[in-house]
Amino acid sequence: MRRRHNVSLAAYLFMAVCQLWCSCYNSSASAFAFLSSVSTGRLGGALDAVPSTDFQMVLSPEFEPNHPHFFQRQLDLCRRIITEDATTSYLEGDQIGVLPERHRFVEHSRCTARFGEALLQARDHASSDDEYKLAIYNAQSLVDYVETSLDKSNNTLAVRNGLLDDIAECLSTSSLYQFRKLQLECDASDSDFTPEQFDLELIGRLYYSAISRTKPYLREVGLTFDHTGFTALLALCRASSATDCASMSSSKHQYMPILSEPGARLDAALSNHFNAITVTGRRFFFSHHHGLDSCRPKTRGKHLIVAFSSLGNGIVRHEFGGSLAKLNNQMSESFDVLYVADPAQSWYQKDDRGGFNGFAQYESRIKAASKPYKHVSLIGDSMGGSGALLFSHLATESVVAFAPQVDLARDDHVSRDDMTLLVKEMFQTRLFENAEEAIKKGITLFVHRGVESSDTQHTDQLMNRLASKCPIESERLKIIEHSDCNHHQIAVHLKQKGHLLEAISTCLMSNVVM
């Protein structure tokens, strides 16, 4: 993950792209009729009289979708949006509801189950009266749809049976895959990192294409054909597919994110769409003789470099391709590269079926790919750096991590709803244990960081843990601090300074003897 100075720019750019290509807000004639009625300050209808239950306006992130009352509380938020005075100026919205510092519905709108909070966020942070009223319209439509579904199903289904699979299928068509391919300039990443502007425009196009394909289902629920409506639709589906774990005997499982099979399939489809990788499966890409000039002999290499992807500018793609290609042409014996990506943006915790068996899946594939090689090295930036440390026990040589995250529970950029406290704790435990195993085998862990406090806190935790558990071997953890970098993007900083290739070469090849 490379931290953006203002992540909400992606949403604004997305909206601008959509406004150029389609009239996003003109979702139906009923929306315009609603705008007329809401201007009177009264919505009318039975829901106006529904008393809102006593609840906290914004649920704690630890109040998981698997909790038996989660769905009802999100629905109550929608009712409150409707029944509050609709003539209240949207400029006063900051006094109500979602805390200003919460950005989950901008950064990870496709990964949240909090449909009520998402619409509250849209209303209270609207930039115009029309946006303010449309957020209320979406809340009204969503409540009407859910109540109708419950009536039809004898209070058993909050959404139509088959809706989640229909959405997953429409996001997995070959034509949409071809559209994605056309948006990407390259596939195997022949550069290290992509300019932020390019990625933000790509995110906008991917949202536009997803909204276009899901219009029948947005229309079915009565939601607007825009970012807010799309977010509310996905959040409703995720919330309705969450499994009630409260009856389980083990309290541990009450905090595990469990989705129904249709929910997991929808989650996987979204991950496969929202990324900048077109290879089959999205997660692994093998590059034999990576970047070698045509004149170089292409004998089988003895060295495999596993390059983990970061969150990038909000979209996952393969990284370090440019520097690794240059380095390969400088070596007397070439190496191969295995690119490993996490399109689910879950710090390598989610698998390709939408479940949380990601660690085992990634570990198995990396082990299998590494078998033919005498030397195995790992590299990654940010989320990718975390991945390199998480799987450091699979290395035979060095591991290079740029500004990795170690404690996900204290990192506010890990904002997926299903990255629960238990998931984050399991991640940290595995990372520590595998890093310990790596240094005990003689593997050197190189960690590059700037001086930003959040990054130093992560690496300090790792340093303290290794020092306490294996004080002698902990010397194999090498912290390389760059005092001239006061932000998170240390790898980009080194690239701009012309020092990235040297840093990679010095650390990655430090112990390799062909």
C-alpha positions as CSV (number, residue, x, y, z in Angstrom):
1,M,0.0,0.0,0.0
2,R,1.4,3.4,-0.9
3,R,-0.4,6.0,1.1
4,R,-2.1,8.8,-0.8
5,H,-2.0,12.4,0.4
6,N,-5.8,12.6,-0.3
7,V,-7.4,9.3,-1.2
8,S,-10.8,11.0,-1.7
9,L,-9.3,12.4,-5.0
10,A,-10.0,8.9,-6.5
11,A,-13.7,9.3,-5.8
12,Y,-13.8,12.8,-7.2
13,L,-12.0,11.8,-10.3
14,F,-14.2,8.8,-10.7
15,M,-17.3,11.0,-10.5
16,A,-15.8,13.4,-13.1
17,V,-15.1,10.5,-15.5
18,C,-18.6,9.2,-15.1
19,Q,-20.2,12.6,-15.6
20,L,-18.3,12.8,-18.9
21,W,-19.5,9.4,-20.1
22,C,-23.0,9.1,-18.7
23,S,-25.6,10.9,-16.7
24,C,-24.9,9.0,-13.5
25,Y,-27.6,10.7,-11.4
26,N,-30.4,10.4,-13.9
27,S,-31.1,6.8,-12.7
28,S,-34.9,7.0,-13.1
29,A,-37.8,9.3,-13.4
30,S,-38.7,8.4,-9.8
31,A,-35.4,10.0,-8.7
32,F,-36.5,13.4,-10.1
33,A,-40.0,13.0,-8.6
34,F,-38.3,12.2,-5.3
35,L,-36.2,15.4,-5.5
36,S,-39.4,17.4,-5.9
37,S,-41.1,15.8,-2.9
38,V,-38.1,16.0,-0.7
39,S,-37.8,19.7,-1.2
40,T,-41.0,20.1,0.8
41,G,-39.3,18.7,3.8
42,R,-41.6,15.7,4.1
43,L,-41.2,12.3,2.4
44,G,-44.6,10.8,3.0
45,G,-45.3,7.1,3.3
46,A,-45.4,4.6,6.1
47,L,-41.7,4.8,6.9
48,D,-42.1,8.3,8.3
49,A,-43.9,6.9,11.2
50,V,-41.5,4.1,12.0
51,P,-39.8,4.9,15.2
52,S,-36.0,4.5,15.1
53,T,-34.6,2.2,17.8
54,D,-32.2,3.5,20.3
55,F,-28.7,2.9,18.8
56,Q,-25.3,4.4,18.4
57,M,-25.2,6.4,15.2
58,V,-22.0,5.0,13.9
59,L,-21.1,1.5,14.9
60,S,-17.6,0.7,16.1
61,P,-15.5,-1.0,13.4
62,E,-15.3,-4.0,15.8
63,F,-19.1,-4.4,15.6
64,E,-18.9,-6.9,12.8
65,P,-21.5,-7.7,10.1
66,N,-21.7,-11.2,11.6
67,H,-23.3,-9.8,14.7
68,P,-27.1,-10.6,14.8
69,H,-28.1,-7.0,15.2
70,F,-25.8,-5.5,12.5
71,F,-28.2,-5.6,9.6
72,Q,-31.1,-4.1,11.6
73,R,-28.9,-1.3,12.9
74,Q,-27.8,-0.4,9.4
75,L,-31.4,-0.4,8.3
76,D,-32.3,1.8,11.2
77,L,-29.7,4.3,10.1
78,C,-31.4,4.4,6.7
79,R,-34.7,5.1,8.4
80,R,-33.1,7.9,10.5
81,I,-31.8,9.4,7.3
82,I,-35.3,9.4,5.9
83,T,-37.1,10.7,9.0
84,E,-34.8,13.5,9.9
85,D,-35.7,16.9,8.6
86,A,-34.9,16.7,4.9
87,T,-34.7,20.5,4.5
88,T,-31.6,20.6,6.8
89,S,-28.8,22.1,4.8
90,Y,-26.2,19.6,3.7
91,L,-23.6,22.0,5.0
92,E,-24.7,21.2,8.5
93,G,-24.2,17.5,7.9
94,D,-20.8,17.3,9.7
95,Q,-22.7,17.7,13.0
96,I,-24.6,14.4,12.4
97,G,-23.5,10.8,12.0
98,V,-20.2,9.7,10.5
99,L,-17.1,11.1,12.0
100,P,-15.2,13.3,9.5
101,E,-12.0,11.3,9.8
102,R,-13.6,8.1,8.5
103,H,-12.9,7.5,4.8
104,R,-13.8,3.8,4.4
105,F,-16.6,4.5,1.9
106,V,-14.2,6.4,-0.3
107,E,-11.2,4.1,-0.1
108,H,-12.9,0.7,0.0
109,S,-16.5,1.2,-0.9
110,R,-16.7,-2.2,-2.5
111,C,-15.4,-3.9,0.7
112,T,-17.9,-2.6,3.2
113,A,-21.2,-4.0,4.6
114,R,-22.2,-0.8,6.3
115,F,-24.9,0.4,3.8
116,G,-26.6,2.7,6.4
117,E,-23.3,4.4,7.3
118,A,-22.4,4.6,3.6
119,L,-25.5,6.5,2.8
120,L,-25.2,8.7,5.9
121,Q,-21.6,9.5,4.8
122,A,-23.0,10.4,1.3
123,R,-25.7,12.7,2.8
124,D,-23.5,14.4,5.4
125,H,-20.6,15.1,3.0
126,A,-22.7,16.0,0.0
127,S,-21.2,18.8,-2.2
128,S,-24.6,20.0,-3.5
129,D,-28.3,20.0,-2.5
130,D,-29.0,17.4,-5.3
131,E,-26.4,15.0,-3.8
132,Y,-27.8,15.5,-0.4
133,K,-31.4,14.7,-1.5
134,L,-30.3,11.7,-3.6
135,A,-28.6,10.2,-0.6
136,I,-32.0,10.3,1.2
137,Y,-33.7,9.0,-2.0
138,N,-31.3,6.0,-1.9
139,A,-32.0,5.4,1.8
140,Q,-35.8,5.4,1.1
141,S,-35.4,3.0,-1.9
142,L,-33.2,0.6,0.1
143,V,-35.6,0.5,3.0
144,D,-38.6,-0.1,0.6
145,Y,-36.7,-2.9,-1.2
146,V,-35.7,-4.7,2.0
147,E,-39.1,-4.5,3.6
148,T,-40.7,-5.8,0.4
149,S,-38.2,-8.6,0.2
150,L,-38.9,-9.6,3.8
151,D,-42.7,-9.5,3.2
152,K,-42.4,-11.7,0.1
153,S,-40.1,-14.2,1.9
154,N,-41.9,-14.4,5.2
155,N,-39.1,-12.5,6.9
156,T,-36.3,-14.8,5.7
157,L,-34.6,-12.9,2.8
158,A,-33.6,-9.2,2.9
159,V,-32.6,-9.3,-0.7
160,R,-33.9,-11.4,-3.6
161,N,-32.6,-14.9,-3.7
162,G,-30.0,-15.0,-6.5
163,L,-29.2,-11.3,-6.5
164,L,-25.6,-11.7,-5.3
165,D,-24.9,-14.4,-7.9
166,D,-26.4,-12.3,-10.6
167,I,-24.2,-9.3,-9.7
168,A,-21.1,-11.6,-9.5
169,E,-21.8,-13.1,-12.9
170,C,-22.3,-9.8,-14.6
171,L,-18.9,-8.6,-13.2
172,S,-17.2,-11.8,-14.5
173,T,-18.1,-11.8,-18.1
174,S,-15.5,-12.1,-20.9
175,S,-16.5,-8.8,-22.4
176,L,-15.9,-7.0,-19.1
177,Y,-12.5,-8.7,-18.9
178,Q,-11.6,-7.5,-22.4
179,F,-12.7,-4.0,-21.4
180,R,-10.2,-4.1,-18.5
181,K,-7.4,-5.4,-20.7
182,L,-7.9,-2.4,-23.0
183,Q,-7.5,0.0,-20.1
184,L,-4.1,-1.3,-19.2
185,E,-1.0,-0.2,-20.9
186,C,1.0,-3.2,-19.8
187,D,0.5,-6.5,-18.0
188,A,3.8,-7.9,-16.8
189,S,4.8,-4.6,-15.2
190,D,7.9,-3.4,-17.1
191,S,8.1,-0.4,-14.8
192,D,8.5,-0.2,-11.0
193,F,5.5,1.9,-10.1
194,T,2.7,3.6,-12.0
195,P,1.9,7.4,-11.9
196,E,-0.9,8.2,-9.5
197,Q,-2.9,10.1,-12.1
198,F,-3.0,7.0,-14.4
199,D,-4.2,4.8,-11.6
200,L,-6.9,7.2,-10.5
201,E,-8.2,7.4,-14.0
202,L,-8.2,3.6,-14.3
203,I,-10.1,3.3,-11.0
204,G,-12.7,5.7,-12.5
205,R,-13.1,3.6,-15.6
206,L,-13.4,0.4,-13.7
207,Y,-16.1,1.9,-11.5
208,Y,-17.9,3.2,-14.6
209,S,-17.8,-0.2,-16.2
210,A,-19.0,-2.0,-13.1
211,I,-21.9,0.5,-12.6
212,S,-22.9,0.1,-16.2
213,R,-23.0,-3.7,-15.9
214,T,-25.0,-3.6,-12.6
215,K,-27.6,-1.1,-13.8
216,P,-30.4,-3.8,-13.9
217,Y,-29.8,-4.6,-10.2
218,L,-29.4,-0.9,-9.2
219,R,-32.7,-0.4,-10.8
220,E,-34.2,-3.4,-9.1
221,V,-33.3,-2.0,-5.7
222,G,-34.2,1.5,-6.8
223,L,-30.7,3.0,-6.3
224,T,-29.0,5.7,-8.4
225,F,-26.6,4.8,-11.1
226,D,-23.6,6.4,-9.4
227,H,-20.8,5.7,-6.9
228,T,-23.2,6.1,-3.9
229,G,-25.8,3.8,-5.3
230,F,-23.2,1.2,-6.3
231,T,-21.6,1.3,-2.9
232,A,-25.0,0.9,-1.2
233,L,-25.9,-2.0,-3.4
234,L,-22.7,-3.9,-2.7
235,A,-22.9,-3.1,1.1
236,L,-26.5,-4.3,1.2
237,C,-25.5,-7.6,-0.5
238,R,-22.5,-8.1,1.8
239,A,-24.5,-7.4,4.9
240,S,-27.3,-9.7,3.9
241,S,-24.8,-12.5,3.2
242,A,-23.0,-12.3,6.5
243,T,-23.5,-15.4,8.6
244,D,-24.9,-15.0,12.1
245,C,-22.1,-16.4,14.4
246,A,-23.5,-15.3,17.7
247,S,-24.7,-18.8,18.5
248,M,-21.3,-20.4,18.1
249,S,-19.8,-21.8,21.2
250,S,-16.4,-20.4,20.6
251,S,-16.3,-16.6,21.2
252,K,-13.3,-16.5,18.8
253,H,-15.6,-17.3,15.9
254,Q,-17.9,-14.4,16.7
255,Y,-15.3,-12.1,15.3
256,M,-14.4,-14.1,12.2
257,P,-15.7,-12.7,9.0
258,I,-17.9,-15.4,7.5
259,L,-20.0,-14.8,4.3
260,S,-22.5,-17.1,2.6
261,E,-21.3,-18.8,-0.5
262,P,-23.0,-16.3,-2.8
263,G,-21.4,-13.5,-0.7
264,A,-18.0,-15.0,-1.1
265,R,-18.4,-15.4,-4.8
266,L,-19.5,-11.7,-5.1
267,D,-16.4,-10.7,-3.1
268,A,-14.1,-12.7,-5.3
269,A,-15.7,-11.2,-8.5
270,L,-15.2,-7.7,-7.2
271,S,-11.5,-8.4,-6.3
272,N,-11.0,-9.8,-9.8
273,H,-12.5,-6.7,-11.4
274,F,-10.9,-3.9,-9.4
275,N,-7.2,-4.5,-10.1
276,A,-4.7,-3.7,-12.8
277,I,-3.7,-7.2,-13.6
278,T,-5.0,-9.2,-16.6
279,V,-3.2,-12.6,-16.2
280,T,-5.4,-15.5,-15.4
281,G,-6.2,-15.8,-11.7
282,R,-4.8,-12.3,-11.1
283,R,-2.6,-13.4,-8.2
284,F,0.5,-15.1,-9.7
285,F,2.5,-14.3,-12.8
286,F,5.7,-16.1,-13.7
287,S,8.4,-14.2,-15.7
288,H,11.2,-16.4,-16.9
289,H,14.5,-14.6,-17.6
290,H,12.7,-11.5,-16.6
291,G,13.6,-8.5,-18.8
292,L,16.7,-10.1,-20.4
293,D,18.0,-8.5,-23.6
294,S,17.4,-10.7,-26.6
295,C,21.2,-11.1,-27.1
296,R,21.6,-12.7,-23.6
297,P,21.6,-16.6,-23.4
298,K,18.5,-17.9,-21.7
299,T,19.6,-20.8,-19.6
300,R,17.5,-22.0,-16.7
301,G,18.1,-19.7,-13.7
302,K,19.0,-20.9,-10.3
303,H,17.5,-17.9,-8.5
304,L,13.9,-17.0,-8.1
305,I,12.8,-13.5,-6.9
306,V,9.3,-13.3,-5.5
307,A,7.9,-9.7,-5.8
308,F,4.8,-8.9,-3.8
309,S,2.5,-6.1,-4.8
310,S,1.4,-3.1,-2.7
311,L,-1.9,-1.4,-2.6
312,G,-0.4,1.1,-5.0
313,N,-2.5,4.2,-5.6
314,G,-5.7,2.3,-4.6
315,I,-5.4,-0.4,-7.3
316,V,-3.1,-3.5,-7.2
317,R,-0.6,-4.1,-10.0
318,H,2.7,-5.9,-10.4
319,E,5.7,-3.8,-9.2
320,F,9.5,-3.6,-9.3
321,G,9.5,-4.9,-12.9
322,G,11.7,-2.1,-14.3
323,S,14.5,-2.3,-11.7
324,L,14.5,-6.1,-11.6
325,A,14.9,-6.2,-15.4
326,K,17.9,-3.8,-15.2
327,L,19.4,-5.8,-12.4
328,N,18.9,-9.1,-14.4
329,N,20.9,-7.7,-17.3
330,Q,23.7,-6.8,-14.9
331,M,24.0,-10.3,-13.5
332,S,26.3,-13.0,-14.8
333,E,23.5,-15.5,-14.3
334,S,20.0,-14.5,-14.8
335,F,17.1,-14.9,-12.4
336,D,13.3,-15.5,-12.8
337,V,10.6,-13.5,-11.2
338,L,7.4,-14.6,-9.6
339,Y,4.9,-11.7,-9.2
340,V,2.5,-12.2,-6.4
341,A,-0.5,-9.9,-6.0
342,D,-3.4,-9.5,-3.7
343,P,-6.3,-8.0,-5.7
344,A,-8.5,-8.3,-2.6
345,Q,-6.3,-5.7,-0.8
346,S,-6.3,-7.9,2.3
347,W,-2.6,-8.1,3.1
348,Y,-2.6,-11.6,1.6
349,Q,-5.3,-12.9,3.8
350,K,-8.1,-13.6,1.3
351,D,-8.1,-16.4,-1.2
352,D,-9.4,-16.4,-4.7
353,R,-12.8,-17.7,-3.7
354,G,-13.6,-14.8,-1.4
355,G,-12.7,-16.6,1.9
356,F,-10.0,-16.1,4.4
357,N,-7.8,-19.0,3.5
358,G,-5.4,-16.7,1.7
359,F,-2.3,-17.4,3.7
360,A,-2.4,-21.1,3.0
361,Q,-3.2,-20.6,-0.6
362,Y,-0.3,-18.1,-1.2
363,E,2.1,-20.2,0.8
364,S,1.3,-23.4,-1.1
365,R,1.7,-21.7,-4.5
366,I,5.0,-19.9,-3.6
367,K,6.4,-23.2,-2.2
368,A,5.6,-25.1,-5.4
369,A,7.1,-22.3,-7.6
370,S,10.2,-22.2,-5.5
371,K,11.1,-25.9,-5.5
372,P,13.3,-26.0,-8.7
373,Y,15.4,-23.1,-7.4
374,K,18.6,-23.1,-5.3
375,H,18.1,-19.4,-4.3
376,V,14.8,-17.8,-3.3
377,S,14.6,-14.1,-2.4
378,L,11.6,-11.9,-1.5
379,I,10.8,-8.2,-2.1
380,G,7.8,-6.0,-1.6
381,D,6.7,-2.4,-0.8
382,S,4.2,-1.4,1.9
383,M,1.5,-4.2,1.8
384,G,3.9,-6.0,-0.5
385,G,6.6,-5.5,2.1
386,S,4.3,-7.0,4.7
387,G,3.8,-9.9,2.3
388,A,7.6,-10.4,2.0
389,L,7.9,-10.6,5.8
390,L,4.8,-12.8,6.2
391,F,6.3,-15.4,3.8
392,S,10.0,-14.8,4.8
393,H,10.2,-18.4,6.0
394,L,10.1,-19.5,2.4
395,A,13.2,-17.6,1.4
396,T,16.7,-19.1,1.2
397,E,18.4,-15.8,0.7
398,S,17.5,-12.3,1.7
399,V,14.1,-10.5,2.2
400,V,13.7,-6.9,1.3
401,A,10.7,-4.9,2.6
402,F,10.0,-1.2,2.0
403,A,7.9,0.4,4.7
404,P,6.0,-2.7,5.7
405,Q,3.0,-2.8,8.0
406,V,3.3,-5.2,11.0
407,D,0.5,-4.2,13.3
408,L,-2.7,-3.9,11.1
409,A,-4.9,-3.3,14.1
410,R,-3.3,0.1,14.5
411,D,-3.0,1.1,10.9
412,D,-6.0,3.1,9.7
413,H,-5.4,2.3,6.1
414,V,-6.5,-1.3,6.6
415,S,-10.2,-0.4,6.3
416,R,-11.9,-3.5,4.9
417,D,-14.9,-4.4,7.2
418,D,-13.9,-8.0,7.1
419,M,-10.4,-7.4,8.2
420,T,-11.5,-8.0,11.8
421,L,-9.4,-7.7,14.9
422,L,-8.9,-11.5,14.9
423,V,-7.8,-11.5,11.3
424,K,-5.3,-8.7,12.0
425,E,-4.0,-10.4,15.1
426,M,-3.6,-13.7,13.2
427,F,-1.7,-11.9,10.5
428,Q,0.7,-10.3,13.0
429,T,1.3,-13.6,14.9
430,R,2.2,-15.4,11.6
431,L,4.4,-12.6,10.5
432,F,6.4,-12.6,13.7
433,E,6.7,-16.4,13.8
434,N,7.8,-16.6,10.2
435,A,10.3,-13.8,10.5
436,E,11.7,-15.6,13.6
437,E,12.0,-18.8,11.6
438,A,13.7,-17.0,8.7
439,I,16.4,-15.3,10.8
440,K,17.1,-18.6,12.7
441,K,17.7,-20.2,9.3
442,G,20.3,-17.5,8.5
443,I,18.1,-15.3,6.3
444,T,18.8,-11.5,6.4
445,L,15.7,-9.3,6.6
446,F,16.3,-5.8,5.1
447,V,13.7,-3.2,6.0
448,H,13.9,0.3,4.4
449,R,11.9,3.0,6.0
450,G,11.6,6.8,6.1
451,V,11.1,8.8,9.2
452,E,7.3,9.0,9.3
453,S,6.2,7.9,12.7
454,S,3.7,5.3,11.6
455,D,6.3,3.5,9.6
456,T,8.9,3.6,12.3
457,Q,6.4,2.2,14.8
458,H,5.8,-0.8,12.6
459,T,9.4,-1.6,12.2
460,D,10.2,-0.9,15.8
461,Q,7.6,-3.5,16.8
462,L,9.3,-6.1,14.6
463,M,12.7,-5.2,15.9
464,N,11.6,-5.5,19.6
465,R,9.8,-8.8,19.0
466,L,12.8,-10.4,17.3
467,A,15.2,-9.0,19.9
468,S,13.1,-10.5,22.7
469,K,12.5,-13.9,21.1
470,C,15.9,-14.5,19.4
471,P,18.4,-12.0,20.7
472,I,21.4,-13.4,18.8
473,E,19.7,-14.0,15.5
474,S,17.9,-10.6,15.6
475,E,21.1,-9.0,14.2
476,R,20.0,-10.4,10.9
477,L,17.2,-7.8,10.9
478,K,18.7,-4.7,9.2
479,I,16.7,-1.5,9.5
480,I,17.8,1.0,6.9
481,E,16.4,4.5,7.7
482,H,16.3,7.2,5.0
483,S,16.2,10.5,6.9
484,D,15.4,12.5,3.8
485,C,12.1,10.7,3.3
486,N,9.3,12.0,5.6
487,H,6.5,10.1,4.0
488,H,5.4,6.5,3.5
489,Q,6.4,6.0,-0.1
490,I,10.0,5.1,0.5
491,A,10.4,2.9,-2.6
492,V,9.0,5.7,-4.8
493,H,11.3,8.2,-3.0
494,L,14.4,6.0,-3.8
495,K,13.3,5.6,-7.4
496,Q,13.0,9.4,-7.8
497,K,16.4,9.8,-6.2
498,G,17.9,7.2,-8.5
499,H,18.8,4.9,-5.6
500,L,16.2,2.2,-5.9
501,L,18.2,-0.2,-8.2
502,E,21.2,0.1,-5.9
503,A,19.2,-0.6,-2.8
504,I,17.6,-3.6,-4.4
505,S,20.9,-5.0,-5.7
506,T,22.8,-4.5,-2.5
507,C,20.1,-6.1,-0.3
508,L,18.6,-8.7,-2.6
509,M,21.9,-10.2,-3.9
510,S,23.9,-9.8,-0.7
511,N,24.2,-13.5,0.0
512,V,23.6,-15.1,-3.4
513,V,26.5,-17.2,-4.8
514,M,25.5,-18.8,-8.1
